[in-house]
């Protein structure tokens, strides 16, 4: 092999010179070492194509040097030829090959034999490298296939969950619409304003629930496909939360629920406004659903270092310990009814989790069954420099 680098390790200068001269005539590049320790150092520095090492040397013999070379990741695959004039028995040959040598030459060295052995070792090393590269490519392809398969499983899981939610949770409100339409299209006494008001109130509640579900479905589907742009900016947290509370004035009045805000005016967060509003809208909506009439909801915020923790605390029905871990799991379709039989899909919490994690935050719940729940999440604060 033209211009291949050969490291020769031998404590006898005569043999070093003889082997070096022979190989230089064949256009090999030669590196010389006078003992095993120097040979190890030069092997790591020059990364030779072949190492020719003597057996008996002071400080570190050839077998010990081979063992050290095979321990190192960078040198373990370099072909090594043992060259000796003393350790020449069949047992010695077996010892060298067991240590990791690929060939064995007896001194005095014949130039033709030496060149042939080196070329053979180089060809074998080249074939080994090609096989190794192919194996690495196959392994990468295997990992890529496994990753793609994992992504397909997740996509199918997302699709199945969407279908499950659509089939399960849209059936109720759409069924209600159909029932109400059948009532109104029948011989119903339209002059009874009290009953009409009740029916239209139910229709409104059903349409609001359907709209909320569809809004979450659309947002969650986009989030799963990474189609929602993440655009964080400086946000005054108190004003944003007040905007969210205003959306639920009618609901809180109907259930006589009081929402108290404990958020300092000076808190500025660094967040995507649309995502943060979606998170707050879902959490406040859930708190209202699961809080009995006449109870309270508290929204508070506190900052620690570069992070803000927001808590939505309700005096609602609470969550059973065995159900707590199901709330934020993508593969589990978990939902419950509110205090006035309001239906939730469980999808809103998954959407909250996705959006909070895009901010580098976390979301969790602390709850006592029968006494209420604290939904908490973290987002980065805005550091004004």
Secondary structure, DSSP 8 states (H G I E B T S, - for coil): -TT-EEEEE-S-HHHHHHHHHHHHTTT-EEEEESSHHHHHHHHHHH--SEEEEESS-SSS-HHHHHHHHHHSTTTTTSEEEEEESS--SHHHHHHHHHHT-SEEEESS--HHHHHHHHHHHHHHHHHHHHHHHHHHHHHHHHHHHHHHHHHHHHHHHHHHHHHHHHHHHHHHHHHHHHHHHHHHHTT--TT-HHHHHHHHHHHHHHHHHHHHHHHHHHHHHHHHTT-S---EEEEEHHHHHHHHHHHTHHHHHHTT-EEEEE--TT-EEEEEHHHHHHHHHHHHHHHHHTS-TT-EEEEEEEEETTEEEEEEEE-S----HHHHTTTT-TT-----B-TT--B--SHHHHHHHHHHHHTT--EEEEEETTTEEEEEEEEEB----
